[in-house]
Amino acid sequence: MNSVDAIVLFLYIAAVVGFGCWFAKRSKTTGEFMAAGGRLPGWAVGLSLFGTFLSSNTFIGNPGKAFADNWNFFVFSLTLPIGAWIAAKWFVPFYRRSGEISAYDHLEHRFGPWARIYTVICYLLTQISRSGTIMLGVSIGMHAVTGWDIRLIILATGILVTIYTLVGGIEAVIWTDVIQSLVLTVGAIVVIGLLLFGDPGGGDLFATAKAEDKFSLGSFSLDFTQSTFWAVLLFGIFINLTNFGIDQNYIQRYHTAKSEAAAKRSLWLGALVYIPVSAMFFLIGTLLYGFYEAHSSEMAAIQGMAGEVGKADAYGDFALPHFMANHLPAGLGGLLVAALFAAAMSTIDTSLNSSATITLRDIFRKTSREASDAVQMKILHGATIFWGVVGTSVAIALTYDSRNILQIWWDLSGVFAGAMLGLFLLGIISKKADNAAAVTGVIVGVTAIFWMSFAKAPWMPEVLRFPLASLMVTVIGTLTIFLVGLLVATLRSRGGASQA
């Protein structure tokens, strides 16, 4: 990294951390730390939601998938309006009127304490996975440009994000997300401009990519054994229902907005802005494919870069980092690395704050309801540090996983999302479902999820292997919990009526 790039990068990091810490004076109470006193405008909350979506998984993973494959995973982005419409109509009013900042409080009232504990565990495992994959993504990009050790980058990222999240609370998270989402979008536009108007130009790059069918959204056949258009579409719908309906990251944002109407507008803003920006990152990967086809001697360098850190099977993730390291004018490299860092921070800070909130509201408060606000603030601060350490440790462990970053995240989140969403839908949709129905549905569903998750392992006998694409774990897991619970509730209801 040359001196100009280094200055740009370090100035940006210092500015963001300093800006986040500035909110310390507005985060003195638990209400301010967790919900910013419910005083934030909808547009800021919406850009924060957009920033949460726009992580380093987008910055590195989307171009990586487009470079190595096609636009199949972009179908996920097209499902966001579906999730936003359902959330604005039902989920936002439900949570705003409940007055409870925890996304899992109502499940305890509906099915008992076990339901709250179960969903809290699933949520925290999801956030650990999210933080890990995102820190991995930012470290890959920064390693390519700076040459610094990938694991030291992860460690530094974890420390910096934990500091300003610890000090500034949710308001620091939201306002820094606003800045970082804008920086990230500008970074994407800059890369596209350089590729379109560079040598070779955009016309040649498009022609090369089109000849290799790089713009394909995947097969439209009803084949769920692979990542077809329909498999990703179903996966996206279920994941976004989880995001908007039961993910603490989003539920907490609903409470920070100054009104229910503002919360609804924030959902639509975050969802609709993300679609074109997500498309830009897939376009970057497609254009990079054409670029490196014209510079074939550098393709080996990308594969070598991936092999150095044990990611040879996911060499597409290194296409954009290699371009940033070798084909950007002085200063722009620092801007792009800053944008990548922004992508990571805008999601990790959200995960840390929401995980700390859950630790207080769903774990500590269940045993110490009379604790003072000062004691509760210590719990929030301690939990922020704890989850920061755990997420950073997971990121270091994931450096030994050879898959594409986006694929790692989807595989991990799919397991926990299916385990949560099925129970949530059962409680919302079926009034007949009681504790016995919910317990039965969860036991059967979680058993199915574990089988599907491990059934593709090399040691699994052929007859026991899961025949469908891994994306279907979320869909089938959710439906299993919901449908089994619904069936048990119906049978119990009929049995009770017969006895009467």
C-alpha positions in Angstrom: 0.0 0.0 0.0 1.5 3.4 -1.0 1.5 6.3 1.4 -1.5 8.1 -0.2 -3.7 5.0 0.1 -2.5 4.4 3.7 -3.3 8.0 4.7 -6.8 7.8 3.1 -7.5 4.6 4.9 -6.3 5.6 8.3 -8.0 9.0 8.2 -11.3 7.2 7.4 -11.0 4.7 10.2 -10.1 7.4 12.7 -13.0 9.5 11.6 -15.6 6.8 11.8 -14.4 5.5 15.2 -14.2 9.1 16.5 -17.6 9.9 15.2 -19.1 6.7 16.8 -17.5 7.5 20.1 -18.9 11.0 20.0 -22.3 9.5 20.7 -21.2 8.4 24.1 -22.9 11.4 25.7 -26.2 10.3 24.2 -25.9 6.7 25.3 -25.9 6.9 29.1 -29.0 4.9 29.8 -30.2 1.4 28.7 -33.0 3.0 26.7 -30.6 5.2 24.8 -28.0 2.4 24.3 -30.6 0.0 23.0 -33.2 2.2 21.2 -31.7 5.8 21.0 -34.7 7.0 23.0 -36.9 6.3 19.9 -36.0 9.6 18.4 -34.3 8.8 15.0 -35.7 9.8 11.6 -36.9 7.0 9.3 -34.5 7.9 6.5 -31.5 7.4 8.9 -32.9 4.1 10.2 -33.5 3.0 6.5 -29.9 3.8 5.5 -28.7 1.9 8.5 -30.8 -1.1 7.5 -29.3 -0.8 4.0 -25.8 -0.6 5.5 -26.5 -3.8 7.5 -27.5 -5.6 4.3 -24.5 -4.1 2.5 -21.8 -6.0 4.4 -18.4 -7.2 3.2 -20.2 -10.3 2.1 -21.8 -8.0 -0.5 -18.5 -6.2 -1.3 -16.4 -9.4 -1.7 -18.9 -12.2 -2.0 -21.2 -10.8 -4.7 -18.4 -10.0 -7.1 -16.8 -13.3 -6.3 -19.9 -15.3 -7.2 -20.5 -13.3 -10.4 -16.8 -13.7 -11.3 -16.7 -17.4 -10.7 -20.3 -18.3 -11.7 -23.1 -15.9 -12.7 -25.9 -13.7 -11.3 -27.8 -16.5 -9.7 -27.4 -15.2 -6.2 -28.8 -11.8 -7.2 -32.2 -13.4 -7.1 -31.9 -13.2 -3.3 -32.0 -9.4 -3.6 -35.2 -9.4 -5.6 -37.0 -11.0 -2.7 -36.4 -8.0 -0.4 -39.6 -6.1 -1.4 -41.7 -9.2 -0.5 -40.2 -9.2 3.0 -40.5 -5.5 3.4 -44.2 -5.5 2.4 -45.1 -8.2 4.9 -43.0 -6.6 7.6 -44.5 -3.1 7.0 -48.1 -4.5 7.1 -47.8 -6.9 10.1 -44.4 -7.1 11.8 -43.7 -3.4 12.5 -47.1 -2.7 14.0 -46.8 -5.9 16.1 -43.5 -5.0 17.6 -44.0 -1.2 18.0 -47.3 -1.8 19.9 -45.8 -4.5 22.1 -43.4 -2.0 23.7 -40.8 -4.8 24.2 -37.5 -4.2 22.5 -36.6 -7.9 22.5 -37.8 -9.8 19.4 -38.3 -13.0 21.5 -40.4 -11.8 24.5 -43.7 -12.6 22.8 -42.6 -16.2 22.2 -42.2 -16.7 25.9 -45.8 -15.5 26.4 -47.0 -17.7 23.6 -45.2 -21.0 24.3 -43.3 -20.6 27.6 -39.7 -19.8 28.7 -38.1 -22.6 26.6 -39.3 -20.9 23.3 -37.5 -17.6 24.3 -34.3 -19.5 25.3 -34.4 -21.6 22.1 -34.7 -18.6 19.7 -32.2 -16.5 21.7 -29.6 -19.3 21.2 -30.4 -19.5 17.5 -30.1 -15.7 17.1 -26.8 -15.4 18.9 -25.3 -18.3 16.9 -26.5 -16.4 13.7 -24.8 -13.2 14.9 -21.6 -15.0 15.7 -21.6 -16.5 12.1 -22.5 -13.1 10.6 -19.7 -11.3 12.4 -17.2 -14.0 11.5 -18.0 -14.1 7.8 -18.0 -10.3 7.5 -14.6 -9.9 9.3 -13.3 -12.6 7.0 -14.5 -10.6 4.0 -12.8 -7.3 5.0 -9.6 -9.1 5.9 -9.4 -10.7 2.4 -9.7 -7.3 0.7 -7.3 -5.5 3.0 -4.8 -8.4 2.8 -4.7 -8.1 -1.0 -4.1 -4.3 -1.0 -1.8 -4.0 2.1 -0.1 -7.4 2.3 -0.8 -7.5 6.0 -1.5 -10.8 7.8 -5.1 -11.7 7.3 -5.7 -12.8 10.9 -4.1 -9.6 12.3 -6.5 -7.6 10.1 -9.4 -9.6 11.6 -8.2 -8.9 15.1 -7.8 -5.1 14.5 -11.2 -4.9 12.8 -12.9 -6.6 15.8 -11.2 -4.3 18.3 -12.1 -1.1 16.5 -15.7 -1.9 15.8 -16.2 -3.2 19.4 -14.8 0.1 20.8 -17.2 2.5 19.1 -20.2 0.2 19.5 -19.3 -0.2 23.2 -19.1 3.6 23.7 -21.8 5.0 21.4 -24.7 2.4 21.6 -27.3 2.0 18.9 -27.3 5.7 17.9 -23.6 5.4 17.0 -24.4 2.3 15.1 -27.1 3.9 13.0 -25.4 7.2 12.2 -22.0 5.5 11.4 -24.0 3.1 9.2 -25.5 6.0 7.3 -22.0 7.4 6.5 -20.6 3.9 5.7 -23.4 2.9 3.4 -22.8 6.1 1.3 -19.0 5.5 1.2 -19.5 1.9 0.1 -21.9 2.9 -2.7 -19.5 5.6 -4.0 -16.7 2.9 -3.9 -18.8 0.6 -6.1 -19.5 3.4 -8.6 -15.8 4.2 -8.8 -14.8 0.6 -9.6 -17.5 0.3 -12.3 -16.4 3.5 -13.9 -12.8 2.4 -14.0 -13.8 -0.9 -15.6 -16.2 0.6 -18.1 -13.9 3.3 -19.3 -10.5 1.5 -18.9 -8.6 -0.6 -21.3 -10.2 -2.8 -22.4 -13.4 -0.8 -22.3 -16.9 -1.8 -21.1 -18.1 -3.0 -24.5 -15.4 -5.6 -24.7 -15.9 -6.7 -21.1 -19.7 -7.1 -21.6 -19.2 -9.1 -24.8 -16.8 -11.5 -23.1 -19.1 -12.0 -20.1 -22.2 -12.4 -22.3 -20.5 -15.1 -24.4 -19.9 -17.1 -21.2 -23.5 -16.6 -20.0 -22.3 -14.6 -16.9 -25.5 -12.6 -16.7 -27.7 -15.7 -16.1 -30.0 -15.8 -13.1 -29.7 -19.5 -13.0 -31.7 -22.3 -14.5 -35.5 -21.8 -14.4 -36.2 -25.6 -14.2 -38.0 -26.8 -11.1 -34.9 -28.6 -9.9 -34.1 -28.0 -6.2 -31.1 -30.3 -6.1 -29.0 -27.3 -7.2 -28.9 -23.5 -7.0 -31.6 -22.7 -9.6 -33.5 -19.5 -9.9 -36.4 -21.0 -7.9 -34.2 -22.4 -5.1 -32.6 -19.0 -4.5 -36.0 -17.3 -4.7 -37.5 -19.5 -2.0 -34.4 -19.2 0.1 -34.5 -15.4 -0.2 -38.1 -15.2 0.8 -37.6 -17.3 3.9 -34.4 -15.6 5.0 -36.0 -12.1 4.6 -39.0 -13.1 6.5 -36.6 -14.1 9.3 -34.7 -10.8 8.9 -37.8 -8.6 9.1 -39.8 -10.8 11.4 -37.6 -12.2 14.1 -34.0 -10.8 13.7 -33.2 -8.6 16.7 -31.0 -6.4 14.3 -34.2 -5.3 12.5 -36.7 -5.4 15.4 -34.5 -3.1 17.4 -34.4 -0.6 14.5 -38.2 -0.5 14.5 -38.0 0.9 18.0 -35.4 3.5 17.3 -37.6 5.3 14.7 -39.6 8.2 16.1 -42.9 6.8 14.9 -44.5 3.6 13.4 -44.8 5.4 10.0 -41.1 6.3 10.1 -40.3 2.7 10.9 -42.3 1.4 7.9 -40.6 4.0 5.6 -37.2 2.9 6.9 -37.9 -0.7 5.8 -38.9 0.3 2.3 -35.9 2.6 1.9 -33.4 0.0 3.1 -34.9 -2.7 0.9 -35.3 -0.7 -2.3 -31.9 1.0 -2.2 -30.2 -2.3 -1.7 -31.4 -3.9 -4.9 -29.6 -1.6 -7.4 -26.5 -1.4 -5.2 -26.4 -5.2 -4.9 -26.7 -5.4 -8.7 -23.7 -3.0 -9.0 -21.5 -5.5 -7.1 -22.6 -8.4 -9.2 -21.8 -6.2 -12.3 -18.4 -5.5 -10.9 -17.7 -9.3 -10.7 -19.0 -9.8 -14.3 -16.9 -6.9 -15.6 -13.9 -8.2 -13.7 -14.3 -11.6 -15.4 -14.1 -9.9 -18.8 -11.1 -7.8 -17.6 -9.1 -10.8 -16.5 -10.0 -12.8 -19.6 -8.2 -9.9 -21.4 -5.4 -10.1 -18.9 -5.2 -13.8 -18.7 -1.7 -13.8 -17.2 -3.1 -12.2 -14.0 -5.7 -15.0 -13.5 -2.9 -17.2 -12.0 -2.0 -14.4 -9.6 -5.6 -14.3 -8.3 -5.6 -18.0 -7.8 -2.2 -17.8 -6.1 -3.5 -15.1 -3.8 -6.5 -17.3 -2.8 -4.2 -20.3 -2.3 -1.9 -18.3 0.1 -4.7 -18.0 2.7 -6.3 -21.4 2.1 -9.2 -20.2 -0.1 -8.2 -21.8 -3.4 -11.7 -23.1 -4.1 -13.1 -19.5 -3.7 -10.6 -17.7 -5.9 -13.5 -15.5 -7.2 -13.5 -13.7 -3.8 -10.0 -12.3 -4.7 -10.9 -10.8 -8.1 -11.9 -7.4 -6.7 -9.2 -7.3 -4.1 -6.6 -8.1 -6.8 -8.0 -5.3 -9.0 -7.9 -2.9 -6.0 -4.3 -3.8 -5.3 -3.0 -3.6 -8.9 -5.2 -1.4 -11.1 -6.2 1.6 -9.1 -4.6 5.1 -9.1 -3.0 6.3 -5.9 -5.6 7.3 -3.3 -8.4 5.3 -4.9 -7.0 2.1 -3.4 -7.3 3.6 0.0 -10.8 4.8 -0.7 -11.9 1.3 -1.8 -10.3 -0.3 1.2 -12.1 2.3 3.3 -15.3 1.4 1.6 -14.7 -2.3 2.3 -14.0 -1.5 5.9 -17.2 0.5 6.0 -19.1 -2.5 4.7 -17.8 -4.7 7.5 -18.3 -2.2 10.3 -21.8 -1.3 9.3 -22.9 -4.9 9.9 -20.7 -6.0 12.8 -21.6 -3.0 14.9 -25.3 -3.9 14.5 -24.7 -7.5 15.5 -22.7 -6.5 18.6 -25.3 -4.0 19.8 -28.3 -6.4 19.2 -26.4 -9.3 20.8 -25.7 -7.2 23.9 -29.3 -6.1 24.0 -30.5 -9.8 23.9 -28.0 -10.7 26.6 -29.5 -8.1 28.9 -33.2 -8.4 28.1 -33.5 -12.2 27.5 -30.8 -13.6 29.8 -29.8 -11.3 32.6 -33.2 -9.6 33.2 -34.8 -13.0 33.5 -32.9 -13.6 36.8 -32.3 -10.0 38.0 -35.3 -8.0 37.3 -34.6 -5.4 40.1 -31.1 -4.5 38.9 -30.4 -0.7 38.6 -29.9 1.0 35.3 -26.2 1.4 36.1 -25.8 -2.4 36.6 -27.7 -3.0 33.4 -25.3 -0.7 31.5 -22.4 -2.7 32.8 -24.0 -5.8 31.5 -24.5 -4.2 28.1 -20.9 -3.1 27.9 -19.6 -6.4 29.1 -21.8 -8.3 26.6 -20.6 -6.0 23.8 -17.0 -6.9 24.5 -17.8 -10.6 24.9 -19.6 -10.9 21.6 -16.9 -8.9 19.9 -14.3 -11.4 21.1 -16.4 -14.4 20.1 -17.1 -13.0 16.6 -13.5 -12.2 16.0 -12.5 -15.7 17.1 -15.0 -17.2 14.7 -13.6 -15.0 11.8 -10.1 -16.3 12.4 -11.4 -19.9 12.4 -13.2 -19.3 9.1 -10.0 -18.4 7.4 -9.5 -22.2 7.2 -12.8 -22.7 5.2 -12.2 -22.8 1.5 -15.8 -21.8 0.4 -16.9 -18.5 -1.1 -17.7 -16.0 1.7 -21.3 -15.5 0.6 -21.8 -19.3 0.4 -20.4 -19.8 4.0 -22.8 -17.1 5.3 -25.8 -18.5 3.5 -25.1 -22.0 4.7 -24.6 -21.0 8.3 -27.5 -18.5 8.5 -29.8 -20.9 6.8 -29.5 -23.5 9.5 -30.3 -21.0 12.4 -32.9 -19.1 10.4 -35.0 -22.1 9.7 -34.9 -23.1 13.3 -36.3 -19.7 14.4 -38.7 -18.8 11.6 -40.8 -21.9 11.8 -41.7 -21.4 15.5 -42.3 -17.7 14.9 -44.8 -18.4 12.1 -46.5 -21.1 14.1 -47.1 -18.6 17.0 -48.3 -15.8 14.7 -50.5 -17.8 12.3 -52.0 -20.6 14.4 -54.1 -19.6 17.4 -54.7 -23.3 18.2 -51.0 -24.1 18.5 -50.1 -24.7 22.2 -46.9 -25.5 24.0 -47.1 -29.3 23.2 -47.5 -28.5 19.4 -44.6 -26.1 19.4 -42.3 -28.4 21.3 -43.1 -31.3 18.9 -42.6 -29.1 15.8 -39.2 -27.8 17.1 -37.9 -31.3 18.0 -38.9 -32.7 14.6 -37.7 -29.6 12.7 -34.4 -29.3 14.4 -33.7 -33.0 13.9 -34.4 -32.5 10.2 -32.2 -29.4 10.0 -29.3 -31.2 11.6 -29.7 -34.1 9.2 -29.8 -31.9 6.2 -26.8 -29.9 7.4 -24.6 -32.9 7.9 -26.0 -35.2 5.2 -23.7 -33.8 2.5 -20.6 -34.7 4.5 -18.2 -37.1 2.7 -18.5 -39.7 5.5 -22.3 -39.9 5.2 -23.6 -43.1 3.5 -25.1 -42.4 0.1 -28.5 -43.6 1.1 -28.7 -41.0 4.0 -27.5 -38.0 2.0 -29.7 -34.9 1.6 -30.5 -34.8 -2.1 -31.4 -31.1 -2.4 -29.3 -27.9 -2.6 -28.0 -26.6 0.8 -30.2 -23.5 0.3 -33.3 -25.6 0.8 -32.3 -26.4 4.5 -33.9 -23.1 5.5 -37.0 -23.7 3.5 -37.6 -27.3 4.6 -36.5 -26.6 8.2 -39.0 -23.8 8.6 -41.9 -25.7 6.9 -41.2 -28.8 9.0 -41.4 -26.9 12.3 -44.5 -25.0 11.2 -46.4 -27.9 9.6 -45.7 -30.4 12.3 -46.7 -28.0 15.0 -49.8 -27.1 13.0 -50.7 -30.8 12.6 -50.2 -31.6 16.3 -52.3 -28.5 17.2 -55.1 -29.6 14.9 -55.1 -33.2 16.2 -55.1 -32.0 19.8 -57.9 -29.6 19.1 -60.0 -32.4 17.5 -59.2 -34.8 20.4 -60.3 -32.2 22.9 -63.5 -31.6 21.0 -64.2 -35.3 20.8 -63.8 -35.7 24.6 -66.1 -32.8 25.2 
